[in-house]
Amino acid sequence: MAASQLSAAPCAPHVSPPTLPHPMANPGYGKRSAPSHLPRADRDFAHLPPREASIAAYIDQLPDGADISVKTMAKVLPYGQCALRTALNRLQDAGHLRRGSECVANDEVLLWVTRTFFSRTARDDEWWAAFTRGDMPPERRQHPTRSRAFVLLAALGRTAPALTLSAADCAALEPQVTVWFERGATEAELLHALTDGLPTPIHHAAALVRRRLTDKMPPERAAPTQQRTVLRTLECGECRAPGPAEALIGGRCGPCRGNPADTPTGPAGTVPSTGVRSRMSEVRAAMTPRSERR
């Protein structure tokens, strides 16, 4: 059966922005946008089957840090987990998505963190290999997607109809909500602050929301230790084993393509050590000695 028949779905290839705040992943996880996208266009995903195009368009509109695991997306999209897993694998085949890990470092630890990288523009294997090496040019500023703050404000009327806001109101209030998020507030805390104990009637929803955002502003919380990416690796889209990007053709390792010799051997689930040990040594050498930390 043709892939287009398997992928057919009732959704249009391009979906509207989410009407409710999409769940965010734990800090440090979730969607990560690859750099240097081309500007958004109507036919960005026209080369994909309908289902994959619909899912890609939805992910593209989500902010970085959004939870795009199949379990979470199955709750907000009209597809089951099996269909979503297949669709994500096909997005990987098409060059829009790669799963892998980044090594982040602060003054205390080196930690490998799971990442899912998404690119609106389809990329070939050579581009993804350069991305994992950190050889990409600086990212150019693009038109931003709707922010987490804007999405929450736009959906406020679903929780409290009397607080339905216009697009202009959402844009005007967006900076205040952003400050809440920067101080560590969650969507649930914001919704509670804005909708609990509403007066009746409400004559000006935007004015009431602005007042509550000001009066109930949470205190600043301790900023997390700044982290920086030092190493990155991708994993096979089929067996999920990590490996050097150069060995992943179409996002799959040699054994999964039927070419065992293409992938370095080693214990299951390990990252090939080629070039990694020396780079890790450089990172450790640049860290502040424990005896000098304050």
C-alpha positions in Angstrom: 0.0 0.0 0.0 1.4 3.4 -0.9 2.6 5.7 1.9 0.1 8.4 0.9 -2.7 5.9 1.5 -1.3 5.0 4.9 -0.9 8.6 5.9 -4.3 10.0 4.7 -6.1 11.8 7.4 -9.1 14.1 7.7 -7.0 17.1 9.0 -5.8 19.8 6.6 -2.1 19.9 6.0 -1.8 23.1 7.9 -3.5 23.4 11.2 -4.4 26.5 13.2 -2.4 27.4 16.3 -3.4 25.5 19.4 -6.5 27.0 21.1 -5.3 25.7 24.5 -1.8 26.0 25.9 0.1 22.9 24.7 1.8 21.0 27.5 5.4 22.0 28.1 8.1 19.4 28.8 10.2 19.4 31.9 12.8 22.2 31.9 15.6 21.4 29.4 13.6 18.9 27.4 10.9 19.1 24.7 11.1 20.6 21.2 14.2 22.4 20.1 14.1 24.4 16.9 17.1 23.8 14.6 18.8 27.0 13.4 18.4 29.0 10.1 14.9 28.1 9.1 13.5 29.6 5.9 10.6 32.0 6.5 7.3 30.3 7.1 5.3 29.7 3.9 2.0 28.1 2.9 3.6 25.2 1.2 6.3 24.4 3.8 5.1 20.7 4.2 3.3 20.2 0.9 5.8 17.5 -0.1 4.6 15.3 2.8 1.5 13.1 3.0 -1.5 14.8 4.6 -1.1 13.3 8.0 2.6 14.0 8.3 2.1 17.5 6.9 -0.6 18.2 9.5 1.5 17.0 12.4 4.6 18.9 11.1 2.6 22.1 10.8 1.3 21.7 14.3 4.8 21.1 15.8 6.2 24.0 13.8 3.8 26.4 15.6 4.7 25.2 19.1 7.3 27.1 21.2 10.6 25.6 22.1 10.2 23.4 25.2 6.8 22.1 24.2 6.2 18.4 25.0 6.1 16.6 21.6 6.2 13.1 22.9 3.7 10.7 21.2 1.9 10.2 24.5 1.3 14.0 24.9 0.4 14.7 21.3 -2.1 11.9 21.2 -4.1 13.8 23.8 -4.3 17.0 21.7 -4.3 15.6 18.1 -6.8 13.3 16.4 -4.2 10.4 16.1 -3.3 7.5 18.3 0.2 6.9 19.7 1.1 4.3 17.0 0.1 6.6 14.2 2.0 9.5 15.7 5.1 7.4 16.2 5.0 6.3 12.6 4.5 9.9 11.4 7.4 11.2 13.5 9.6 8.5 12.0 8.6 9.7 8.5 9.3 13.3 9.4 12.8 12.1 10.4 13.1 10.4 7.0 12.1 13.6 5.3 14.8 15.6 7.2 12.5 17.7 9.4 13.2 16.0 12.7 16.0 14.3 14.6 16.1 12.8 18.1 19.3 12.8 20.1 21.1 14.2 23.1 23.0 17.3 24.1 25.7 17.4 26.8 25.1 20.5 29.0 27.5 21.8 31.6 27.5 24.1 34.5 30.0 24.6 37.4 29.0 21.3 39.0 28.1 18.6 36.5 28.2 17.4 32.9 24.8 16.0 32.0 23.4 14.4 28.8 19.9 15.7 28.1 17.4 14.1 25.6 16.4 16.5 22.8 14.1 16.4 19.8 15.3 18.8 17.1 12.7 20.1 14.6 13.5 22.0 11.3 10.7 23.6 9.3 13.1 23.4 6.3 13.9 19.8 5.3 17.6 19.1 5.9 19.8 16.4 4.4 22.1 14.1 6.4 25.1 16.2 5.8 23.4 19.3 7.3 22.3 17.3 10.4 25.9 16.0 10.8 27.3 19.5 10.7 24.6 20.5 13.2 25.7 17.9 15.7 29.3 19.1 15.4 28.3 22.7 16.0 29.5 23.8 12.6 26.3 25.7 11.7 26.4 29.5 11.1 24.7 31.8 13.7 21.0 31.6 13.6 19.2 34.4 11.8 16.2 36.0 13.6 13.0 34.7 12.1 9.4 35.7 12.6 8.5 34.1 16.0 5.8 31.6 16.5 3.0 32.5 18.8 4.5 32.6 22.3 3.5 30.5 25.2 2.1 33.7 26.8 0.0 34.7 23.7 -1.4 31.2 23.4 -2.5 31.2 27.1 -4.2 34.6 26.7 -6.0 33.6 23.5 -7.4 30.5 25.2 -8.4 32.3 28.4 -12.0 32.7 27.2 -12.4 28.9 27.1 -11.8 28.7 30.8 -13.7 31.9 31.7 -15.9 33.1 28.8 -16.2 36.6 30.4 -12.4 37.0 29.9 -12.4 36.5 26.1 -9.8 38.7 24.7 -9.1 40.2 21.2 -5.9 39.6 19.3 -4.9 43.1 20.1 -5.5 42.6 23.8 -3.5 39.4 23.8 -0.5 41.1 22.1 -0.7 44.0 24.6 -0.8 41.7 27.7 1.7 39.2 26.3 4.8 40.9 27.9 3.2 40.8 31.4 2.4 37.1 31.1 5.9 36.5 29.8 7.3 38.0 33.0 5.2 35.5 35.0 6.7 32.6 33.1 10.2 34.0 33.5 9.6 34.0 37.3 8.7 30.3 37.2 4.9 30.5 37.1 3.0 27.6 35.5 0.0 27.8 33.2 -2.2 26.5 36.0 -1.0 29.2 38.4 -1.7 31.9 35.9 -5.1 30.6 35.1 -6.0 30.4 38.8 -4.8 34.0 39.4 -6.7 35.3 36.4 -10.0 33.4 36.8 -10.5 32.8 40.5 -13.3 34.8 42.1 -14.3 36.9 39.1 -16.7 39.8 39.7 -20.1 39.9 37.9 -20.5 41.6 35.5 -17.1 42.2 33.9 -17.2 45.4 31.9 -13.7 45.3 30.4 -11.9 41.9 30.3 -8.5 43.2 29.2 -8.4 45.8 32.0 -9.3 43.2 34.6 -6.6 40.8 33.3 -4.0 43.6 33.3 -4.8 44.5 36.8 -4.6 41.0 38.1 -1.4 40.3 36.3 0.1 43.4 38.0 -1.4 42.9 41.5 -0.7 39.2 41.7 2.7 39.1 40.2 4.7 36.3 41.9 8.1 37.1 43.5 11.3 36.4 41.5 12.7 33.0 42.1 16.3 32.0 42.0 17.6 31.9 38.5 18.8 28.4 37.4 22.5 28.0 36.8 23.3 29.0 33.3 24.0 26.1 31.0 25.8 25.8 27.7 25.8 23.1 25.1 29.2 21.5 24.6 28.4 18.2 22.9 25.6 16.8 20.8 24.7 13.4 19.4 21.8 11.9 17.4 20.2 8.5 17.7 18.8 6.1 15.2 15.1 6.6 14.4 14.5 2.9 14.4 16.5 1.2 17.2 17.1 4.5 19.1 20.8 3.7 19.6 23.0 6.8 19.8 25.8 7.2 17.3 27.8 9.8 15.3 25.6 11.7 12.9 27.8 10.8 10.0 26.8 7.2 10.4 23.1 7.9 10.3 21.7 7.9 6.8 18.1 9.1 6.6 18.2 9.1 10.4 19.0 5.4 10.6 22.1 3.5 11.6 23.9 1.0 9.5 22.4 -2.2 11.1 18.9 -0.8 10.7 19.6 -0.2 7.0 21.1 -3.7 6.6 24.7 -2.5 6.6 26.3 -3.5 10.0 29.7 -2.4 9.0 28.6 1.2 8.6 28.2 1.7 12.4 31.0 1.4 15.0 30.5 -1.6 17.3 30.2 -1.3 21.0 28.0 -2.2 24.0 24.3 -1.7 23.4 23.1 1.9 24.1 26.6 3.4 24.3 27.9 6.5 22.4 30.8 5.7 20.1 33.9 7.3 21.7 35.4 8.6 18.4 36.3 12.3 19.2 34.2 12.4 22.3 36.8 11.7 24.9 39.1 14.5 23.8 36.2 17.0 23.6 35.0 16.0 27.1 38.5 16.5 28.4 38.5 20.0 26.9 35.2 20.8 28.7 36.5 19.5 32.0 39.7 21.5 31.6 37.7 24.7 31.1 35.6 24.2 34.2 36.4 26.0 37.4 38.3 23.8 39.9 36.1 22.6 42.7 38.4 24.2 45.3 38.0 27.6 43.7 34.2 27.5 43.5 32.1 29.8 45.8 
